[in-house]
Amino acid sequence: MTKSFRTFLKHAGKDYYNRSVNPPVVRASTLIFKSIDEIKKMKNKAKKDPIGGHFTYGREGSSTIFALQKILRTLEESYQVFLTPTGFGSVFLAIFSVVRPGDEIIVSDPVYSPTRAFTENFLEEFNIKTVFYDPNNINDLKNKISKKTKLIFVENPGSNTFEFQDLSKILSLAKKNNIFTAMDNTWGTPYFIKPIKLGFDMSIVAATKYYSGHSDVMGGSLAVNKRVFKYVEKANKVTGLRLGPDDAYLIIRGLRTLDIRLDKHQENAKKVASFLYKHKKVKLLYPYKKGTYNYKMWNKYYSGASGLMGLKIKAKNKKSVLKFVNSLKLFGYGYSWGGFESLALQQDLRELGNRNYLGLSKNEHLVRLHIGLEDPNDLIKDLRAALKHVK
Ligand SMILES: *Cc1c(COP(=O)(O)O)cnc(C)c1O
């Protein structure tokens, strides 16, 4: 990209044909041509130039979807981007594209729980074995590599517990053993880190979160390098996964302000973190404290941090932690994140999978906060008052 990320996001996809700043929503199943010959010509073009947006049927895309693909391809610095109706659809497509019966996959233990359920339980029925590795221990990952290992699936940082890993070490292990790699980059987005540029074969972002940014769209993006493109293209065709053009339009609109929103999420999260850091009942799961391993790994690979953080809360009485969360007035209670508004969730470790490396004692409880775009001083006031309930 010659222009800066910021400038690119403001100008990408301008449509001089329709004279609109944002590409128009093109809804179509059947695409019509002037002659049968023209359909054949389009098919040939698609064969010769598989990323050029040459569609013959609506399931392959429309000009709105192609505009979003082109924007994300530039952001990710990838060969192509596949778009799915949800973020999890992109996780599914990434894994499904490269694994086959008899293969093994290695997954970082603190992954998004639907990713865990899909790999651990569902793939087993297809004779695909999943092993999980400790995100804080590269030797554990190394020891789990076998002749059958086909894919290493990383989520960075760990879902809800925010472990940051030494990504280039993982990539060199994979390269040495000729293993495919994928990273779920929903937390950082390519604004803060570009996994394909770093050497991953696949990079996943749930567009539901920061890309759309307004808690009213679902979508997923799977960026790929040239090496895996042919596998993913084939799998994409047989699954019938396709993002709707209305959702693609809303994601393009969200992307216009991705940089501005993420800058502000980061600024607010840092202010809230510096308040929480001093609170004696709270331990932060966020790259805040210099000198820690997580901070070092974040600092090595990321140019910034988003608004999602975890808190370990010290309390003898679990009910008092629930009371803390329930007394927050400016935080909504609900799943997902990445929108403009703040959210809070109390989570049981049992719901999240193994995570025994977290060292959570009986008197510690997990709370997840998404720091939104409100005035951070109001958020801090809200948190300060609610934390008084923790006993
Ligand atoms: C939310 C999320 C997903 C899935 O996105 P959906 O659009 O909800 O399907 C995948 N990975 C991570 C890390 C997420 O937070």
The ligand as an ORCA input file, in Angstrom:
! r2SCAN-3c Opt
* xyz 0 1
  C     -16.686    -13.321     17.856
  C     -15.505    -14.096     17.480
  C     -15.542    -15.014     16.430
  C     -16.800    -15.350     15.699
  O     -17.462    -14.287     15.100
  P     -19.049    -14.363     14.866
  O     -19.294    -13.302     13.873
  O     -19.682    -14.133     16.191
  O     -19.368    -15.728     14.332
  C     -14.380    -15.681     16.100
  N     -13.240    -15.469     16.767
  C     -13.151    -14.585     17.775
  C     -11.864    -14.389     18.468
  C     -14.280    -13.887     18.181
  O     -14.201    -13.045     19.210
*
